[in-house]
Amino acid sequence: MHRRHSVHDKAAARGAFRLLGTAVRWRPWHTVRLTLAACVLGTLAMGLFGTGGLDRLSITGAVPYGSAATRDSATLGKRYGFSAPELVLLLSVASDVRSPQVAAAGRAVEEDVRRTPGVRAASSYWSTNDPALLSRNTRSALVTANLTGDESHRAKTAQQLVAALGEHRGPVTITPTGTAWTHAETLDANRADLIRAELISAPACALILLFVFRSLVAALLPVVSALIATAGTLAFLRLLSSFMEVSVYASNIATALGLGLAVDYGILVVSRFREESVSGAPLQETIERSVRTAGRTIVVSASIVLASLSALLLFPFVFLRSAAWAAIAVVVFSAAASVIVIPALLALLGRSINRFDLFARFRRHGPPDPGGSPGWRRVALAVTRRPGVAALAATCLLAALSLPAWHVALGPTGVDDLPQHSRARTAAVMIRQNFASAPERDLIAGLPKGTPREDVEGHARTVSALPQTASVRTFTGRYRGGTKAEAPGPWDAHLDSPGGPVLVVTSRLPPGAEASTALVRHLRTLPAHGRVLVAGEAAEAVDALSAIRRTLPWCCGLIAAGTFALMAFFTRSLLVPLKAVVVAVAGLTATLGCLAYVFQDGHLRGVVGDFRAPGYLFDMTTVFLLATAYALSVDYEVFIVARIKEEYLASGDNTSAVVVGMQRTGRLVTAASLVFATAMAGPATSQVTPLKLTGAGLALAVLLDAVVVRGALVPGLMTLAGKANWWLPGARGRRRQVRHEA
């Protein structure tokens, strides 16, 4: 045992990692106490500072920077004086909205909306007599508002306005909807679901750690890392919000990844310390060995995770860039807590780390085997006896799960992804059922100034004849099916603006549908004497998807190159990093296939709860989910490969190294994946479909990776490769010298 550790210590102390061995010489004892006191005070200060700035974070971030739809919407508002409303109020009564009493209440609501700061313009049925704002049964009418500022500012304005109006005004009931209110209500629903999830998942995660470590003291140490990482990340996000727009969802990401990465790293250090303690070496030497081995693995893993999640900065979205910065902060704080704070706690606790096994009376066996998991040893032996069969079986299973991934489509989130009882969704459904057009399905097309009347009519007839178009409205009338259906009214006069004619095109399908995408592209290519401006939710969805498709290949290339380079540096091998990238992609493809089968195609709803299957996966949610799952997958890969490499350098026997490496890391990876999957079980039960997709997808990804990829595919492939795993030009002599010294 000592000879093996001495060899690894020499290998692990090279270069920058030599600092890890000297960073934990915790004498005298007041250094330990001072370090821990500083960490406690620092964590409390960061937590208070970070949570106090959550109201400064942006509510939205789903539209790419400088998108055509955003620019066109701003131009339509300034030059044409017309744009799609961001807030829509459905005013309902039991009788007829045209009665004098209801009309007075409706005009009062419209006036209150118009006077609210942040509202650029407001209109209603009562002020315009526009029949498009009156329901077919005349029991409902609409008040629409155009808001100033960016997405986040409009959402906050909608929150304040709706709160000020209340749910009732005289005889009318007010139900809000529209993009701004949908964003605000989505945030409230997410917060409620995440609070509920954390109240359930946090105790469950603690029980898992307690059961795995068989000690209350040992189980609490990874939780300390998670608290430090979360508090530090929230403080960092508040500072970052002073320089750039930061999505409020980044705080949710900090909590989720804090549980994932910080607990992973904490488990690794604590497990290695308990293993090294068996040798009977002095406490200081035991801690130094633990940090040199586990700490080196943590630094490499953190570097790879940083390289993977930093690639999200390439995407031109507030949400994804905020997610990237949150992930970067979580990784840095998690790694720092694991190699600084936890060793200090170990120095303070010493052998007391194994105390308080609350489940001792329920166990059939004694203390855990410091040499690793006997169960995982049996699995590793079975795999290494028939590595080809194990690798082929795992590959076939992953391939079968990946089949639905070949028809994956991406699309935006919308009002229908909110819970059924939400006010925004209720109003949207009522408007679709009772009104001639729904605001979220309207596209605003601004034609060039000076476009002749006959050209306007020609464009209206052509667009209305498209199968995906429900109707077209302009100052010359309303068109359906390629013909003029209604003559223009006085309410249509504003569609002939000083900036140019305007077409209001209503799609038959929601913004994310393929037909709506085709309609946007058709409008943008109308044969006009100048560029046609197109705004609306469907146009924003088209621009978002285009930005993702442009950026995704560069992002994937950067992630793969970073993973390969860092893994090659860590393992001194070419085959192992290549295998790491390939198996991670295989696991992600299988996860994507499962998500497409469930959330895109609508199968197995009883497993994760009822939800709307829109026929696509949510674009940015899926990108973030896959990037996070990849980072966690490579995180587990580094844990296993690091131990296999250590054993191979000591023995020179590749098969034995695979078995021992699996035996010593199997329980660790299982515990880490179970903790993270349990943390994701809460979001998976959310009534908000994108949050449900995130929770279920990440839980599935880590469990699939821990069981199939790490349990069968990785050891099978590494056994088949044999010594070729560790081949690198010019490295043979160095390895021979290391084994000779052993």
N, C-alpha and C positions, 0 to 999 in steps of 0.2 A: 504493500500500500504506500509506504513512504517513498520507495523508489519511483513509483508511478507519479506521485505528486511532485517529486523533485524535477523530473523530466518536464512535466507540464509547466511548472513554475518558471523554468528557464525559457521555455517557448513563449509563455504568456507575458513575460516581462519585457519582451523586446519593444523597442520604439516608444510610442506614446503611451502604451499600456503599462510601462514601468511605473508611471505615476500612481496607478491604482493601488499598487502594493504599499507605497509609502503614505498614501492619503489617509490610511486608517490606523495609524499608530496612535492609539487613543490615550497615551500616558502624558501627563498625569490625569487623574480622574476628573479634575475640575474642567478639563477640556471637553470631556463627554457631556458633562452637565451644562456647560456653556453652550455647546453646539445644540443640544436638545432644547434648551430654553430659548435660544434664538429662533429655532425652527417653530416652536409653539407660538411665540409672539408674532413671527413673520407670517405664519399660516393664518392666524386670527386677523391680522391686519390686512392681508391680501384678500381674505374672504369677505371682510366688511367692505373694503374698498371696491371689490369686484361686483358684489351683489348690489351695492348702492348705485352702480352705473348702468344697470340693465335697461333703464328707461331711455338711455341715450342710444341704444342699438336700433338698427333699422328693422322695420317690420317685414319688409319684402326683400326682393333681390332676384326675381325670376326672369327679368328682362335683360338681355345683354347690353353692355355699354355701347352707346352710339348706334343702336339698331335702326334700321330703316323705318320700322313702325313707330319707334319713339320719336324720331326726327319728324316724320310725317304728321304724327299727332300734334306735336308742338306747332308745326307750320300751319296746319288746318285751323288750330285755335287762334293763331295770331293773324294770318293773312286772310283766311276764309271766314273767321268768326264762328266756326262750327267744328265740333269734335264729339266723339262718343262720350256719353255721360259716365263718370266714374262711380256715382252714387245714384241709385234708383230707389224711390220710396213708393211702396204699394199702399195706397189708401183705400180701405174697404169699409163698406157699410152694409146694413141688412136690407136697405131699400134701393134708392136710386141716387147716384152721386151727382145727378144734375139738379137735385132739389136745392132751393135757395140756402137752406141751413148747411147742407153738406158743402155746397160751393163756397160759402163764406169760410168754413173751416179749412177747406183745401187751399184757398188763396192765402189764408193766414199762415199755414204751414209753408207754402212756397215763399212767402215774404220772410219768414224766420230763417229759412234756408239761405235765401239771397243775402241776408244781412250778416251771416256767419263769416268770420275771418277764414280765409282759405278757400272760399267759394268764388269762382270766377263768373259763373252764370247759372241761372236756374229757370226752369219753365215747368208748366203743368198743363193738364187738359183744360183747366178753368181759365187760364190766361191765353191759350192759343186756339182752343176748340179743335185741336188736332185729333181726329178719330183714332190715330195710332196709339194715343195715350188713354183711350177709353176701352174698357173691356166689352166683350160682346153682350154680356148680360147687364151692362150698365151699373153693376154694383161695385166696381173698382175703377180706379184711375191712378195715373202715375204722376209723381213729381220727380223730375230729373235734375241733377246738378253736375256741373263741370267744376273740378277742383284744381287748385294751383299746386305747384311743387312736384317733387318726384314721387315715386311709388310710396315710400315710407311716410312722407308728409301727407299725402292724400289719405292714407289709411288712418293716420292719427286724427286728421280733420274729420273723417267719417265717424270715428269713435266718439269724439266730442259732440258732434252734431246729433248723432242718434241718441246719445245719452241725454242731451238737452231737450230733444223733442219728446222723449218718452214713447210709450206704446199706444197711447190714446190721446186724441185731441178732439174734444167735443164728441160728436157722433161717429167719428172715424177711428179705425184701427190702423196704426202705422207699422208696416213690416218692411225693413230695409233689405236691399240686395245691391248688386253691382260689384265691380272689381275691388274698389277700395274697401267696402264693408266685408266682402268675402275674405280679403287678406286679414283684416282685423279679427274676424270671427275664427278664422283658421288658427291664428296665433292663440286666442283664448282657449280654443278646444285642445290645441297641442299642450298648452301649459297644464290644463286640468288633467289630461291623460298622463302626462309625464310625472306630475306630482303623485297621482294615484299609483303609477307604475313603480316609482321609487319607494313608496311606502310598502309595496309588496315585494319588490325584488331585492331591496337592501337586506332585510332579514333573511331572505332565502339564500343570498350570496354568502352571508355570514355563516349560516348553517353548513353550507357546502365546504367552506374553508375550515370550519371547526371539525367537520367529519374527516376531511382529508388530512389535516395536520394532527388531529387527536390532541389538541392543546388549545385552550382559549387564548393563551398568551401568543403563541405562534400565529394563530389565525388573525389576530388583530394587527399584526405588523404590516401585511399587504394593504389592509384597509387604511392605515396611516399614510402609506404612499399615495393611495387614491385621493384622500382628503387634501394632501399637499398639492398634488397635481391639479385637482379641480379648482382649489382656491387660487393657486398661482395663475392658472389659465384665465379665470374670470377677471383677475386684476389686469392681466396683460391685455385682454380684450377691451377693457375700459380705457386703458391708455391708448390702444390702437384706434379706438373710435374718435380720438381727438385729431387724428391725421387722415382717416379715410372712413368710408361708410362700411359698417360692420353689421351683418345680419344677426338678429336676435337669436336665430336658430343655432348660432355658433355656441351659445351657452349650453344648449341641449347636447351638442356634439362634445363639448368639454366634459360633461357628466358621463356620457356613454363611453368615450374613449378613456376617461380617467379610470373607470371600472375595468376596462379591458387591458390597457397597457400597463398602468401602474400596478395593478394586482398581479399581472403576469411577471413583471420584473421583481416585485416583492416576493412572490412565491419562489422564484429562481434563487434569490439570495438566501432566503430562510431555509429552503431545502438543502442548498449546498452547505450551509453552516451546520445543520444538523448532521449531515453526512460526514463532514470533516471532524465533528466533535467526537466521533467514535474512536479516532486514532489516539485520543488521550493527550494530544499536544496542548501546550499552554493556550489560554484564551486568545491572547493577542495574535499568536501565530495562526490559530484556527480562523480568526476573522480575516487576517491578511490573505490566507489561501482562498477563502470564500470570495473575497472581493476580486482577487486576481483572476480567478476562473469565471465565476458568475458575472463579475463586473465587466470583464472583457467581452463576454457574450452580450451583455446588455448594451454596451457601447456600440458594438457592431449592429445588433438588432435595431437599436434606436436610429443609427445612421441610415439603415436600409428603409425603415419606416418613414423617416424624414424625406428621403429621396422619393419614395412612392407618393406620399400625400402632398408633398410640395408641388408635384406636377399639376395639382388642381389649380395652382395660381395661374396657369396658362389660360384657363377658361375665363371669358369676359363677363362673369356673373358675380354679383355681390355675394350671393349665397355660397357658391363654390370657393371663392377666394377667402371668404370668412371661415369656411370649413377648413381650408388649408392652414390658415394662420392659427386657428384653434387647435388643430392637430399638431402643428409644429410646437406650440407651447406645451401641450399635454405631453408630448414625447420628451421634451427637454426637462420639464419638471419631474416627470415620472422617473427618468434615468437618474437625475440628480438625487431625488429622494431615495432611490434604491441603493446607490453607491455611497451616499453620505449619511443620510438620516438612519436608515435601517442598520448599517454597521454600528453606528453610535448606540442605538437601542440594544443591539446584540451585546455590545461591550458592557452596557449597564445591566442587562438581564442575565447574561452568561448562561449557565445550565438551567436557569429557571424557565427558559423558553418552553420547556416540555411540560410545564405544570398545567393543572386544571383541565383534565380530559373529562368533559361533561357527559360523554357517551360511553365511558369505560365499562359501565355495568351491562351495556347492551351489546358489547362486542364479543365475538367468539374467540378472537385471537388477541394476543398481547400487543405490545408497542409496535409501531410500524418498522419494517425492515429498513435500516439505514442504507442498505445496498440497493434499494429500489423496490419496484413492485413485482412480486412473484407472478401475478397474473399477466402483466405485460411481458415478463420474461418468457412465459409459455407461448404467448402470441408471437413474439419475435422468433423463438425456436421453430414454431410451426411455419412461419413465413420463410425463414432462411433454409429450411429443408426443401421446400418447393417454391423458390422465389419466382420462377416463371409463371407458375399457376396463380400465385397470389397477385403478381403484377397484372397478369392478363385479366383475372376476375375483377380487380379494382378498375382497370381501364374500361372493361365492358360495361360495368355498372355506371361509371361516369359518362361514357358515351351514350348509354340509353337515357340517362337523365338529361343529357345535353340536347337531345333531338328537338324539343320545342324551341330551343334558342335560335334555330335557323329562321324562324318567322317572327322574331321579336320586332316590335315597332315601338317607337318612342313618341310621347305626346305630353301636353301640359296638364297641370292640375286645374281643377275648376270647382265651381260651386257645388256640383253634384258629388264631390268627394268629401264634403262635410257630413256630419251626422244628420240623420233624417229629421231630427227635431230642431235643427238650427234654423234661425230666422231667415238667413240668406238663402238657404236651399228651399225653404217653404215658399218664400216670395217668388223665387225663380221658377218653381214648378207651376205656381198659380198663374204667373205671367204667360208661360208657354201655353197653358191650357186655355186661357181666356182672352188673350190679346192677339192682335194680328201679327206682331213680331216680338221677339225677345231681345233685349239690349245686348246680352252676351253673344248673340249670333249675328249682330249687325256689323257690317263693314262699311266704313266711310271712305269713299273714293273722291278725291279732289281733282277735277280736270283742269287743264291749263287755262289761264285767263284768255278770254277772247274766243273760246270754243263755240262755234256756231250752234244755234238751236237744233238744226237738223242732225248735227253730229251727236249732240247730247241725246236726242231721241233714238238715234241709231245705236249708240252704245247701250242705252237702257233696254232696248228691245233685244239686242244680242245677248247681254248678260242675263236678262230674265228668261231667255230660252234655254239656258244651261240647266241640266238636270239637277244640279246641286243648289240652284237658286230658288228660293220661295217667292221673292218679290223684289222689285227695284222701285225706289221712290226718288223723284227729282222734281224740279220746279215745273216740268211739263206734265206731271201726273204720276200715276202708279202703274207699273207694268208687271204682268205675270205671263209666263209661257210664251214669251216673244211678242205679245200684243199689249196694247194699252187697255188696262182694265178700269181705270178711274181717271176722271178729269182732275186737274190740279185745283187745290183749294187755297184760300188765303194763308193757311198755315204752312204751305209749301214754298212761299215766296222767298224765305230765307235761304233756300237751297240754290238760289241764283245770287251768290254773294259777290261782293266787289273783287274778291280774289279769283273767282272763277266758279263754274257750275259744280255742284256736289251731287253725287249719287249715294243714296243709302241702300245698300244691298244686304238683304236678309238671307242667310244660309239656311238650308233645311236641317243641317246637322250641327253638333257642337263644334267649338273651335279646334279641338284636337283631331277631328275626323279627317280622313284622307280627302274627302270631297271638299271640305272647307279649305284645306291646303291648296288644292287645285284651283279653287275659286280665287284665292288671294293671288296666286301666280297669274291667273288670267287677267285680273284687274290691273296688275302691275305692267302687263304687256299690251294693254289696249292701244290701238293705233291712233295716238293723239299727237298734237303738235307740241310736244314737251312731255316731261315726266308726270305720270299719274301718281298722286299721293294716296297711299292706302293705310288706314289705321283701323284698329279694332283688336279684339282678343285673338282672333284667328291669325291676324298679321303678326302679332307678337309671338304666337306659337311657332309660326313659320321661321321667323328670325332666330328664335331660341334654338330650334332644331338645327338650323343651318350653322349656327355658331358652334354647336356641339359637334356636328359632323366635321367641320373644318379643324377643330382643335383636337379631337379625340385621337387621331393617328399620332400626332406629335406627343400627346400626353402618354400614350401607351409606349411609344418608342423610348421616351425619357425614363419611364418607370423600369422598363426591361433593361435598358443600358445601365441604369444606376444599380439595379439589383445585381446584375451580372458582375459589374466591376467591383462592388463592395464585397460580394460573396467570394469572388476570385481572390481578392486581397486577404480575406479572412481565412479561407480554406486552403490557399495555395494550390488551387485546382482549377481546371477548365470544365470538367464534366459536371462536377457538383453544382456550380452556379447555373449552368445550362439546364440541368435537371430541375433545379429549384424554380426557375422561371416557367418551364414547361408544365410541371405538376401544379403550380399555382394557377396557371391559365386553365388547365383542365378542370380543376376544382371550381373556378369561377364560372366556366362555361356550363358546368352541371348545375350550379346554383342559379344561373340565369335561365336555364331551361326550366327548372322547377318553378321559378317566379313567373315565367311566361305561361306555363301550364295553369297556374293557380290564378294569378292576378290579371293576366291579359285575356286568357281564355275563359276564366270564371269557374274552373273546376275546384272540387274539394273545399267549398266555402264553409262547410261545417267544421273543418279543422281549425281555421283561424277566425271564424266569425263572419257574419254576413258583410258584404261590401259590394260596391259597384265595380263591375269589370268593364272598363271603357274600351277594350279592344287594343290597348297599348299599355306599356309601362311608363311611369312618370319619368320624364327626361333627366332632370337634375338629381332627383332622388336616386335613380338607378346609377348614375355616374358616381355619385358620392358613395353609395352602397358598395359598388364593385371596387372602388379605390380602397375603401376601408377594409373590406374583406381580403383583398390582396395583401394589404399591409399586415393584417393579423396572420394570414397564412404564412408569409415569409418570416414573421416573428416566431411562429412555432417551428418553422424549418431551421432557423438559426439555433434554437434551443437544442434540437435533436442532433443536427450535424455537428455542432460544437462538441457535444459529448462523444459522438462516434469518432470524431477526429482525435480527441484526447485519448481515447482507448486505443485507437490504431497507432498513434505515435508511441504508445507505451508497449504494445504487444506485437505490432506488425501483422496481425491477423485481422483481415477485413471483416470476415463473417462474425468472428467473436466480438469485434468492435461494434458491429451493428446490433448484436444481441444485447451486449452490456449497455450500449447507448440507449436502446429502447427501454430496457429495464429501468434505467436510472432516470429517464425523462418522461416515461409514459404516464406516471401518476401526475407529474407536473403539468403536462399538456392537457391531460383530461380535466384536471381541476381548473386550469385557466379557461378552457373552452366552456366548461359547465358554468363557471361564474359569469362569463360574458353572455352565454346563451340565456341564462336566468335573468340577467339584467335586461336583455332584449325581449323577454317574454311579456313584460309590461307594455311597451310600445306595440307589440304584435297584437294585443287585444284592444288597441285603440279603435274608436269609431271613425277617426280620420284616416282615409285610405292610404295616403302617402306615408303617414307615420306607421300604419300597420305593415305596409310593404317594407319599410326600413327595418322594423323590429324582426319580422318574420324572416326577411332575407338574410340579415346578419346572423341571427341565431342558427338558421339552416347552414349558412356558409361555414361557420366555425365548427359546428358539430360534424358536418360532412368532411371537413378538412382533418379534424382530429381523429375520426374513426376510420374513414376510407383511405384518405391520402397518407396521413402519418402512420396509420395502423397497418396498412398493407402495401400501398403503392411505393412509398419512399423506401422502406426496408427491402422490398422485393427488388427494386431497381438497383439499389446500392449493393445488394448481395450479388446480383448478376454482373455488375460492372467490376467487382473485385478490386484489385489494386489500381485499375484504371481510374477509379474515383479520384485518386490523389496524384494523378499525373500532371506535371507542369514542366515545361522546358527549363532545364537547369536546376530543378529542385531536388533531383534524386540524391545527389551527394549530401545535401543538408539533412534530408530525412534519415539517410543511413547513419550519419553521425549522431543524430538525436537518439536513434534506437540503440546504437552502440553504447552510448553513455548510460542508457537504461540498464 
